[in-house]
């Protein structure tokens, strides 16, 4: 006898898929933005910092509605993407976007703090030896900031797994298409006799979150030891 019903398995699989894609697609931009905020001084830096952290302040439903206005089929960006064959609203790809937007501030903050902890003297030494800024970043800053990058990845993945408000507003709650773990739990709690299914999904959510934290801690310790011994 299966532990989970087909609908429950679909919700688990879709959540993992959405969280993985949201994290992978956010990572390059997250590292770049974190480095800008940690090391660069430029006009509009405060504005960029505010925009990056805005999803943490706004109600998730508001963020989802703004995504719908911008990336819906009638939106300025969504219309262009639809002409290119990419539809986001009410599709799993839209769930990826919503999860990425909500998880992005946590990723950037973790990576930024790690980059700020890197001794600028080491970067200056690399530049003095003739290395380009990009090469210094790749060979000095990035390896030393790796524990924070790993922490940012895990935090973003966990946040993406648990995202609810922006997701249900932007892509609704369509079983097998946009229904993730949180939205599936919500749907089961609205059904008579759905408490058992909701509880099973809650347990799976807790297990995945704990595993993510344990893996993050193990990886961060291993990388820290390697950096310290380098």
C-alpha positions as CSV (number, residue, x, y, z in Angstrom):
1,X,0.0,0.0,0.0
2,X,1.4,3.3,-1.0
3,X,2.3,5.8,1.7
4,X,1.2,8.7,-0.4
5,X,-1.6,9.1,-2.9
6,X,-0.8,10.1,-6.5
7,X,-1.9,13.7,-5.8
8,X,0.4,13.9,-2.7
9,X,3.3,12.5,-4.7
10,X,2.7,15.0,-7.4
11,X,2.8,17.8,-4.9
12,X,6.1,16.6,-3.4
13,X,7.8,16.1,-6.8
14,X,6.6,19.5,-8.0
15,X,7.9,21.2,-4.9
16,X,11.3,19.7,-5.2
17,X,11.4,20.6,-8.9
18,X,10.3,24.2,-8.3
19,X,12.7,24.7,-5.4
20,X,15.6,23.2,-7.3
21,X,15.0,25.4,-10.4
22,X,14.4,28.5,-8.3
23,X,17.6,28.0,-6.4
24,X,19.8,27.2,-9.5
25,X,18.5,30.1,-11.5
26,X,18.8,32.5,-8.6
27,X,22.4,31.6,-7.7
28,X,24.4,33.4,-10.4
29,X,22.4,36.6,-9.9
30,X,22.5,36.2,-6.2
31,X,26.3,36.0,-6.1
32,X,26.6,39.0,-8.4
33,X,24.2,41.2,-6.4
34,X,25.7,40.1,-3.1
35,X,29.2,41.0,-4.4
36,X,27.9,44.4,-5.6
37,X,26.4,45.2,-2.2
38,X,29.4,43.9,-0.2
39,X,32.3,45.5,-2.2
40,X,31.0,48.2,-4.5
41,X,30.0,51.8,-3.8
42,X,27.8,53.3,-6.5
43,X,24.8,55.6,-6.8
44,X,21.6,53.7,-6.2
45,X,23.2,51.1,-3.9
46,X,20.7,51.8,-1.2
47,X,17.8,51.5,-3.7
48,X,19.2,48.1,-4.9
49,X,19.5,46.9,-1.4
50,X,15.9,47.9,-0.6
51,X,14.6,46.3,-3.8
52,X,16.4,43.0,-3.0
53,X,14.9,42.8,0.5
54,X,11.5,44.1,-0.5
55,X,9.9,40.5,-0.7
56,X,10.8,40.0,2.9
57,X,8.8,43.1,3.9
58,X,5.8,42.9,1.6
59,X,3.0,40.5,2.3
60,X,3.6,37.4,0.0
61,X,0.1,37.9,-1.6
62,X,1.1,41.4,-2.6
63,X,4.3,40.0,-4.2
64,X,2.3,37.4,-6.0
65,X,-0.1,40.0,-7.3
66,X,2.7,42.2,-8.6
67,X,4.2,39.2,-10.4
68,X,0.8,38.6,-11.9
69,X,0.6,42.2,-13.1
70,X,4.0,42.1,-14.6
71,X,4.4,38.5,-15.8
72,X,0.7,37.6,-16.5
73,X,-0.4,37.2,-20.1
74,X,-1.6,40.8,-20.2
75,X,1.5,42.1,-18.4
76,X,4.3,44.0,-20.1
77,X,6.8,41.3,-19.5
78,X,4.5,38.3,-19.6
79,X,3.1,39.4,-23.0
80,X,6.7,39.5,-24.5
81,X,7.5,36.1,-23.0
82,X,4.3,34.6,-24.3
83,X,5.3,35.7,-27.8
84,X,8.5,33.8,-27.3
85,X,6.5,30.7,-26.2
86,X,7.1,31.0,-22.4
87,X,4.0,31.3,-20.2
88,X,4.5,31.8,-16.5
89,X,1.1,32.7,-15.0
90,X,-0.8,29.6,-13.8
91,X,2.1,27.3,-14.8
92,X,4.8,25.5,-12.8
93,X,7.4,27.9,-14.4
94,X,5.5,30.7,-12.7
95,X,5.8,28.9,-9.4
96,X,9.6,28.8,-10.0
97,X,9.6,32.6,-10.5
98,X,7.5,33.2,-7.4
99,X,9.7,30.9,-5.3
100,X,12.9,32.5,-6.6
101,X,11.7,36.0,-5.9
102,X,10.7,35.1,-2.3
103,X,13.9,33.2,-1.6
104,X,16.3,35.7,-3.3
105,X,16.7,38.0,-0.3
106,X,17.8,35.2,2.0
107,X,20.3,33.9,-0.5
108,X,21.8,37.4,-1.1
109,X,22.0,38.2,2.6
110,X,23.9,35.0,3.4
111,X,26.3,35.4,0.5
112,X,26.8,39.1,1.2
113,X,27.7,38.5,4.8
114,X,30.2,35.8,3.8
115,X,31.8,38.1,1.2
116,X,32.1,40.9,3.7
117,X,33.9,38.6,6.1
118,X,36.6,37.9,3.5
119,X,39.8,40.0,4.3
120,X,40.0,42.7,1.6
121,X,43.8,42.6,2.0
122,X,43.8,39.2,0.3
123,X,41.9,40.5,-2.6
124,X,44.2,43.5,-2.8
125,X,47.2,41.2,-2.8
126,X,45.9,39.3,-5.8
127,X,45.3,42.6,-7.6
128,X,48.9,43.7,-6.8
129,X,50.2,40.6,-8.4
130,X,48.5,41.5,-11.6
131,X,45.3,39.5,-11.5
132,X,42.2,41.0,-13.0
133,X,39.2,41.8,-10.8
134,X,37.3,38.9,-12.2
135,X,40.2,36.5,-11.6
136,X,40.6,37.8,-8.0
137,X,36.9,37.2,-7.4
138,X,37.0,33.7,-8.9
139,X,40.2,32.5,-7.2
140,X,40.2,34.5,-3.9
141,X,36.8,35.9,-2.9
142,X,34.6,33.0,-4.2
143,X,36.4,30.1,-2.5
144,X,36.7,32.0,0.8
145,X,33.0,32.9,0.7
146,X,31.9,29.3,-0.2
147,X,30.5,28.5,3.2
148,X,28.2,31.5,3.0
149,X,27.2,30.5,-0.6
150,X,26.3,27.0,0.6
151,X,24.2,28.5,3.4
152,X,22.5,30.8,0.9
153,X,21.7,27.9,-1.4
154,X,20.2,25.9,1.4
155,X,18.2,28.8,2.8
156,X,16.9,29.7,-0.6
157,X,15.9,26.0,-1.3
158,X,14.1,25.7,2.0
159,X,12.3,29.0,1.5
160,X,11.3,28.0,-2.0
161,X,10.0,24.7,-0.7
162,X,7.8,26.5,1.8
163,X,6.6,29.4,-0.4
164,X,2.8,29.7,-0.3
165,X,1.3,33.2,-0.6
166,X,3.0,34.5,-3.7
167,X,2.8,31.1,-5.4
168,X,-1.0,30.6,-4.9
169,X,-1.7,34.2,-6.0
170,X,0.5,34.0,-9.2
171,X,-0.1,30.4,-10.4
172,X,-3.2,29.3,-8.3
173,X,-3.4,25.8,-6.9
174,X,-3.9,23.4,-9.7
175,X,-3.3,19.7,-8.8
176,X,-0.6,18.2,-10.9
177,X,0.4,21.5,-12.5
178,X,1.0,24.2,-9.9
179,X,0.1,22.5,-6.6
180,X,3.2,22.4,-4.3
181,X,3.5,21.0,-0.8
182,X,2.2,24.2,1.0
183,X,-0.7,24.7,-1.4
184,X,-1.5,21.0,-1.3
185,X,-1.6,21.1,2.6
186,X,-3.9,24.1,2.4
187,X,-6.2,22.3,-0.1
188,X,-6.4,19.1,2.0
189,X,-7.2,21.1,5.1
190,X,-10.3,22.5,3.3
191,X,-11.6,19.1,2.5
192,X,-13.6,16.9,5.0
193,X,-11.4,14.0,6.0
194,X,-8.3,15.6,4.4
195,X,-6.4,16.0,7.7
196,X,-4.5,12.7,7.2
197,X,-3.2,13.7,3.8
198,X,-2.3,17.2,5.2
199,X,-0.4,15.6,8.1
200,X,1.6,13.3,5.8
201,X,2.7,16.2,3.7
202,X,3.6,18.2,6.9
203,X,5.8,15.4,8.0
204,X,7.5,15.2,4.6
205,X,8.0,19.0,4.7
206,X,9.6,18.8,8.1
207,X,11.9,15.9,7.1
208,X,13.0,17.7,3.9
209,X,13.8,20.9,5.9
210,X,15.7,19.1,8.6
211,X,17.8,17.2,5.9
212,X,18.5,20.5,4.1
213,X,19.8,22.0,7.4
214,X,21.9,19.0,8.2
215,X,23.4,18.8,4.7
216,X,24.1,22.6,4.9
217,X,25.9,22.3,8.2
218,X,28.0,19.3,7.0
219,X,29.0,21.0,3.8
220,X,29.8,24.3,5.5
221,X,32.0,22.6,8.0
222,X,33.9,20.6,5.4
223,X,34.4,23.7,3.2
224,X,35.5,25.7,6.2
225,X,38.1,23.1,7.1
226,X,39.5,23.0,3.6
227,X,39.7,26.8,3.4
228,X,41.4,27.0,6.8
229,X,43.9,24.3,5.7
230,X,44.6,25.9,2.3
